[in-house]
Amino acid sequence: MLSVRNIEAAYGSSQVLFGMNFDVDAGEFVTLLGRNGMGKTTTVRAIMGILPLLAGEISFEEQPIHGLPSFRVAKAGIGLVPEGRQIFPNLTVRENLIATALPPPKGHSGWTLERVIDLFPALGGRLTSMGNQLSGGEQQMLAIGRALMTNPRLLILDEATEGLAPMVRAEIWHCLENLKDEAQAVLVIDKNVEILTRIADRHYIVEKGRVVWIGSSEELRADEAAQHSYLGV
């Protein structure tokens, strides 16, 4: 579904990615792991067309998407829950959810306002509240719901549980498990290795802008040396 091949990217004269390679197949739950500053968020920005490539190729469903503007990448079927949530603070919850909504692919029931509220009941009573009136946890639920309303074939979440209370984090993880059960393709950046190895199919560890380890959840749990060397756990 998503194929990232030998991509390089930089901020000005500071190169961050040095040949990133990874894949996400249809229905897979895949992670990008690594310490802060290793290039994970930069990789997401490159996929979404926010940051231009210096080299390499990105394809989605066998169609090249590198070089496309961000709105074209989103319309191709990739939904992003960005780091820091980035909801629309001056729109209501309802307006946030419907502002960028897209119809589902043919033959699929798809995500609707009602389905998102079923997934995150806490948003149901806040539909008329402005985005900046929500708690951090509610904003994160809204960011995920907004991405789902685009009916993505691939959902990318960048640090979706960072800075949240334990109960809210648990609710987000439960949501992601439900999406996995529905065969939603998901790419996650997060630091919670224990939970990710219970949910994800495959993991890529990123170090200094390139993938240095690839394996299944079972392999990652067993490889304490890799966890210590690259993840600091």
Backbone hydrogen bonds, N-H to C=O, Kabsch-Sander energy under -0.5 kcal/mol:
donor,donor_aa,acceptor,acceptor_aa,energy
2,L,24,V,-2.6
3,S,59,S,-2.8
4,V,22,F,-2.8
5,R,3,S,-0.5
5,R,57,E,-3.0
6,N,4,V,-0.5
7,I,20,M,-1.8
8,E,55,A,-2.2
9,A,17,L,-0.8
11,Y,14,S,-2.5
12,G,10,A,-0.6
14,S,11,Y,-2.1
15,Q,13,S,-0.9
16,V,9,A,-2.7
17,L,9,A,-2.0
18,F,209,G,-2.7
19,G,7,I,-2.0
20,M,7,I,-2.1
22,F,4,V,-1.7
24,V,2,L,-2.1
28,E,25,D,-2.1
30,V,28,E,-0.6
30,V,186,V,-2.9
31,T,202,R,-1.8
32,L,188,V,-2.4
33,L,31,T,-0.5
33,L,204,Y,-3.1
35,R,230,Y,-0.7
38,M,35,R,-1.1
43,T,39,G,-1.8
44,V,40,K,-1.8
45,R,41,T,-2.5
46,A,42,T,-2.1
47,I,43,T,-2.4
48,M,44,V,-2.4
49,G,46,A,-1.1
50,I,45,R,-2.3
51,L,45,R,-1.5
54,L,8,E,-3.3
55,A,8,E,-1.2
57,E,5,R,-2.4
59,S,3,S,-2.5
60,F,63,Q,-2.9
61,E,1,M,-3.5
63,Q,60,F,-1.3
65,I,58,I,-2.9
66,H,58,I,-1.3
68,L,65,I,-2.0
72,R,69,P,-0.8
73,V,69,P,-1.7
74,A,70,S,-2.4
75,K,71,F,-2.1
76,A,72,R,-1.4
77,G,73,V,-0.5
77,G,74,A,-1.4
78,I,73,V,-1.1
79,G,77,G,-0.5
79,G,154,L,-2.8
81,V,156,I,-3.1
85,R,82,P,-1.8
86,Q,84,G,-2.8
91,L,88,F,-1.4
93,V,126,R,-0.6
93,V,129,S,-1.7
94,R,127,L,-2.3
96,N,92,T,-2.8
97,L,93,V,-2.1
98,I,94,R,-2.0
99,A,95,E,-1.9
100,T,96,N,-0.5
101,A,98,I,-0.8
102,L,149,M,-2.2
108,H,105,P,-1.8
116,V,112,T,-2.2
117,I,113,L,-2.1
118,D,114,E,-2.1
119,L,115,R,-2.0
120,F,116,V,-2.6
123,L,120,F,-2.0
124,G,121,P,-1.3
125,G,121,P,-0.6
126,R,123,L,-1.5
127,L,124,G,-0.6
129,S,126,R,-1.7
131,G,88,F,-0.5
131,G,91,L,-2.3
132,N,89,P,-1.8
133,Q,130,M,-2.0
134,L,131,G,-1.3
139,Q,135,S,-2.5
140,Q,136,G,-1.9
141,M,137,G,-2.2
142,L,138,E,-2.4
143,A,139,Q,-2.4
144,I,140,Q,-2.2
145,G,141,M,-2.9
146,R,142,L,-2.9
147,A,143,A,-1.8
148,L,144,I,-2.4
149,M,145,G,-1.9
150,T,147,A,-1.3
151,N,148,L,-2.4
153,R,77,G,-1.9
154,L,77,G,-2.1
155,L,185,A,-2.4
156,I,79,G,-3.2
157,L,187,L,-2.6
158,D,81,V,-2.6
159,E,157,L,-0.7
159,E,189,I,-2.4
160,A,189,I,-0.6
162,E,159,E,-0.9
164,L,161,T,-1.5
169,R,165,A,-2.7
170,A,166,P,-2.3
171,E,167,M,-1.6
172,I,168,V,-2.3
173,W,169,R,-2.6
174,H,170,A,-2.3
175,C,171,E,-2.1
176,L,172,I,-2.3
177,E,173,W,-2.3
178,N,174,H,-2.0
179,L,175,C,-2.1
180,K,176,L,-2.3
181,D,177,E,-2.3
182,E,178,N,-1.3
183,A,180,K,-2.0
184,Q,179,L,-2.5
185,A,153,R,-0.8
186,V,28,E,-2.9
187,L,155,L,-2.7
188,V,30,V,-2.6
189,I,157,L,-2.8
190,D,32,L,-0.6
190,D,188,V,-0.5
193,V,191,K,-1.8
196,L,192,N,-2.4
197,T,193,V,-2.5
198,R,195,I,-1.5
199,I,195,I,-1.0
200,A,196,L,-3.0
201,D,29,F,-3.0
202,R,29,F,-1.4
203,H,215,G,-2.9
204,Y,31,T,-2.0
205,I,213,W,-2.5
206,V,33,L,-3.4
207,E,210,R,-2.7
209,G,38,M,-2.4
210,R,207,E,-0.8
212,V,205,I,-2.8
213,W,205,I,-1.0
215,G,203,H,-1.9
217,S,201,D,-0.5
220,L,216,S,-2.3
221,R,217,S,-2.6
222,A,218,E,-1.6
223,D,219,E,-1.2
224,E,222,A,-1.3
227,Q,223,D,-1.8
228,H,224,E,-2.5
229,S,225,A,-2.8
230,Y,226,A,-2.6
231,L,226,A,-0.6
231,L,227,Q,-1.6
232,G,227,Q,-1.0
233,V,227,Q,-1.3
